[in-house]
Amino acid sequence: MISRNNWLLIAGSLSIAAALLHLACIAGGPAWYRAVGAPEPLIGALERGNPALAYITAGIAVILAIWGAYAFAGAGLIRRLPLMRTALIIISAIYLARGLMIVDPQRFTEPGRSSTFMLWTSLIVLVFGLTYAIGTWRAWSALSAKKV
């Protein structure tokens, strides 16, 4: 049995909150996408009836929800999931890699990207990655135990 790990509980909650925000953007439409800093060309396409942005956003929400489930499983809140350690390492690495974009200011000036959006999302995702990494590190020995 994996014992409770508050770092992973927080990490999972952050991922679920992000998934819900993505779903809210789909429901809220272009105004919501603009409010969170989505690229204007994608919003314009959505306004012209192209559903690609909504599909991408839904896909991201599903991935974030799965990542939240892995954090909750690692925290002992739900049953173990397959490849727990591997998944938590990969999730931590992806969040940290995205968050570390903050150290490359040129990424902030790419066409179609809002520098404010890039700054804030980099900071937020860096926090997500740190909570996953710390939680995974703290649960490492418990995550290796085979459940019979």
C-alpha positions in Angstrom: 0.0 0.0 0.0 1.3 3.4 -0.9 1.1 5.9 1.9 -0.4 9.4 1.4 1.9 11.8 -0.3 0.7 15.5 -0.2 3.1 16.5 -3.0 1.4 14.1 -5.4 -2.0 15.0 -4.0 -1.3 18.7 -4.9 0.2 17.7 -8.3 -2.8 15.7 -9.2 -5.1 18.5 -8.1 -3.2 21.0 -10.3 -3.5 18.7 -13.3 -7.2 18.1 -12.8 -7.7 21.9 -12.4 -5.8 22.5 -15.6 -7.9 19.8 -17.4 -11.1 21.5 -16.2 -9.8 24.9 -17.3 -9.2 23.5 -20.8 -12.8 22.1 -20.9 -14.0 25.5 -19.7 -12.3 27.1 -22.7 -14.1 24.8 -25.0 -17.4 25.6 -23.4 -16.6 29.4 -23.2 -15.5 29.7 -26.8 -13.3 32.3 -28.3 -13.6 34.8 -25.4 -12.2 32.2 -23.0 -9.4 31.2 -25.3 -8.4 34.9 -25.6 -8.6 35.3 -21.9 -6.0 32.6 -21.3 -3.8 33.8 -24.1 -4.3 31.2 -26.8 -2.8 32.0 -30.2 -5.0 34.4 -32.2 -4.7 32.5 -35.5 -6.2 29.4 -33.8 -9.0 31.4 -32.2 -9.8 33.0 -35.6 -10.0 29.6 -37.2 -12.4 28.5 -34.4 -14.5 31.6 -35.0 -14.7 30.6 -38.7 -16.1 27.2 -37.8 -12.9 25.1 -37.7 -13.2 22.8 -34.6 -9.4 21.9 -34.6 -8.7 24.1 -31.5 -11.5 22.5 -29.6 -10.2 19.1 -30.5 -6.7 19.9 -29.5 -8.0 21.4 -26.2 -10.1 18.3 -25.5 -7.0 16.1 -26.1 -4.9 18.2 -23.7 -7.7 18.0 -21.1 -7.7 14.2 -21.4 -4.0 14.0 -21.1 -4.0 16.3 -18.0 -6.7 14.2 -16.4 -4.7 11.0 -16.9 -1.7 12.7 -15.4 -3.8 13.7 -12.5 -4.9 10.1 -12.0 -1.3 9.0 -12.0 -0.5 11.6 -9.3 -3.5 10.5 -7.2 -2.4 6.8 -7.6 1.1 7.7 -6.6 -0.3 9.5 -3.6 -2.2 6.5 -2.5 -5.6 8.1 -3.1 -6.7 5.6 -5.9 -5.5 2.2 -6.9 -2.1 1.7 -8.5 -1.9 2.3 -12.2 0.4 0.6 -14.7 4.0 1.8 -14.9 3.7 4.1 -12.0 7.3 5.2 -11.6 7.9 5.5 -15.3 4.8 7.5 -15.9 5.4 9.9 -13.0 9.0 10.4 -14.2 7.8 11.2 -17.7 5.0 13.5 -16.5 7.5 15.3 -14.2 10.0 15.7 -17.1 7.4 17.0 -19.6 6.1 19.6 -17.1 9.6 20.6 -16.1 10.8 20.8 -19.8 7.8 23.0 -20.7 8.3 25.1 -17.6 11.9 25.7 -18.3 11.0 27.5 -21.5 11.1 30.5 -19.2 14.9 30.5 -19.5 14.7 30.9 -23.3 13.1 34.4 -23.9 13.3 33.9 -27.7 10.5 31.4 -27.3 8.3 34.2 -26.0 8.6 36.2 -29.3 7.7 33.5 -31.8 4.8 34.5 -34.1 1.4 33.7 -32.8 2.5 33.5 -29.2 1.7 35.9 -26.5 4.7 36.8 -24.3 2.5 37.2 -21.3 0.9 33.8 -22.0 4.3 32.2 -22.4 5.7 33.7 -19.2 2.7 32.8 -17.0 2.2 29.3 -18.4 5.9 28.6 -18.0 5.9 29.6 -14.3 2.7 27.7 -13.7 3.9 24.5 -15.4 7.3 24.8 -13.7 5.4 24.6 -10.4 3.4 21.6 -11.6 6.6 19.9 -12.6 8.3 20.5 -9.3 5.3 19.2 -7.4 5.3 16.0 -9.5 9.1 15.6 -9.2 9.2 16.2 -5.4 6.2 13.9 -4.9 7.7 11.2 -7.1 11.0 11.4 -5.3 9.3 11.2 -1.9 7.2 8.2 -2.9 10.0 6.4 -4.8 10.4 3.4 -2.6 6.7 2.9 -2.2 6.1 3.2 -5.9 8.5 0.3 -6.6 6.6 -2.1 -4.4 4.7 -4.7 -6.4 1.0 -4.9 -5.4 -0.1 -8.5 -5.1 
